[in-house]
Amino acid sequence: MATPIASPHESHYDLVAAAIATAAATMLTLLTTLGSSNSSIESSVLLRALLEVELLVLEFALLVGVVALLQRRELQKRRYTFASASLLILGTILLWLSATIIIAAA
């Protein structure tokens, strides 16, 4: 069986997937800190639920980004990178929504 030749774009997908995984990990750390230290989140069912959903979405973004790094075929790498980026964008939108609710309630 022939060894597949790496595409010239493969390293770009690796770079994007690594950046997404790093951003998701950073956001996870910040959200965990915020969730454990903010009394307005602890007292609101909506904000607690949003925080849990944000953490779940960002955990999936991190995992899918790492899986994208491990893929060998460019088509799979591209799909996983796109899925990871989409999850990161969704997590960012949810974070914006919860931050807006916190600011509006203050």
C-alpha positions as CSV (number, residue, x, y, z in Angstrom):
1,M,0.0,0.0,0.0
2,A,1.4,3.4,-1.0
3,T,2.1,6.0,1.7
4,P,-0.1,9.0,1.3
5,I,1.7,12.2,0.4
6,A,0.9,15.1,2.7
7,S,-1.0,17.9,1.2
8,P,0.5,21.4,1.2
9,H,-2.6,22.5,3.2
10,E,-2.3,19.9,5.9
11,S,0.0,22.0,8.1
12,H,-2.5,24.9,7.9
13,Y,-5.3,22.7,9.2
14,D,-2.9,21.6,12.0
15,L,-2.2,25.2,12.9
16,V,-5.8,26.2,12.9
17,A,-6.8,23.1,15.0
18,A,-4.1,23.8,17.5
19,A,-5.1,27.4,17.8
20,I,-8.8,26.4,18.3
21,A,-7.8,23.9,20.9
22,T,-5.7,26.4,22.7
23,A,-8.5,29.1,22.7
24,A,-11.0,26.5,23.9
25,A,-8.8,25.4,26.7
26,T,-8.2,29.1,27.8
27,M,-11.9,29.8,27.7
28,L,-12.6,26.7,29.7
29,T,-10.2,27.8,32.4
30,L,-11.6,31.3,32.5
31,L,-15.2,30.1,32.6
32,T,-14.5,27.6,35.4
33,T,-12.9,30.4,37.4
34,L,-15.8,32.8,36.7
35,G,-18.4,30.2,37.5
36,S,-16.9,29.3,40.9
37,S,-16.3,32.9,42.0
38,N,-19.3,34.9,40.7
39,S,-22.2,35.1,43.1
40,S,-24.6,36.3,40.4
41,I,-24.1,33.1,38.5
42,E,-24.6,30.9,41.5
43,S,-27.9,32.6,42.3
44,S,-29.4,32.4,38.8
45,V,-30.6,29.2,37.3
46,L,-30.4,30.6,33.8
47,L,-26.8,31.7,34.2
48,R,-25.8,28.4,35.7
49,A,-27.4,26.5,32.8
50,L,-25.7,28.8,30.3
51,L,-22.4,28.2,32.0
52,E,-22.8,24.5,31.9
53,V,-23.7,24.6,28.2
54,E,-20.8,26.9,27.5
55,L,-18.4,24.5,29.3
56,L,-19.8,21.5,27.4
57,V,-19.6,23.2,24.0
58,L,-16.0,24.4,24.6
59,E,-15.0,20.9,25.9
60,F,-16.3,19.4,22.6
61,A,-14.4,22.1,20.7
62,L,-11.2,21.2,22.5
63,L,-11.7,17.5,21.9
64,V,-12.6,17.9,18.2
65,G,-9.6,20.2,17.7
66,V,-7.3,17.6,19.2
67,V,-8.9,14.9,17.1
68,A,-8.3,17.1,14.0
69,L,-4.6,17.3,14.9
70,L,-4.4,13.5,15.1
71,Q,-6.1,12.9,11.7
72,R,-3.9,11.9,8.7
73,R,-6.2,12.4,5.8
74,E,-6.7,16.0,4.7
75,L,-10.5,15.7,4.1
76,Q,-11.1,14.4,7.7
77,K,-8.7,17.0,9.1
78,R,-10.6,19.7,7.3
79,R,-14.0,18.5,8.6
80,Y,-12.8,18.2,12.2
81,T,-11.2,21.6,12.1
82,F,-14.4,23.1,10.7
83,A,-16.5,21.4,13.4
84,S,-14.1,22.6,16.1
85,A,-14.2,26.1,14.8
86,S,-18.0,26.1,14.7
87,L,-18.2,24.8,18.3
88,L,-15.8,27.5,19.4
89,I,-17.9,30.2,17.7
90,L,-21.0,28.8,19.3
91,G,-19.3,28.8,22.7
92,T,-18.2,32.4,22.2
93,I,-21.8,33.5,21.3
94,L,-23.0,31.7,24.5
95,L,-20.4,33.5,26.5
96,W,-21.4,36.8,25.0
97,L,-25.0,36.1,25.9
98,S,-24.3,35.2,29.5
99,A,-22.0,38.2,29.9
100,T,-24.7,40.5,28.5
101,I,-27.2,39.0,31.0
102,I,-24.8,39.6,33.9
103,I,-24.1,43.2,32.8
104,A,-27.9,43.9,32.3
105,A,-28.7,42.5,35.7
106,A,-26.1,44.7,37.5
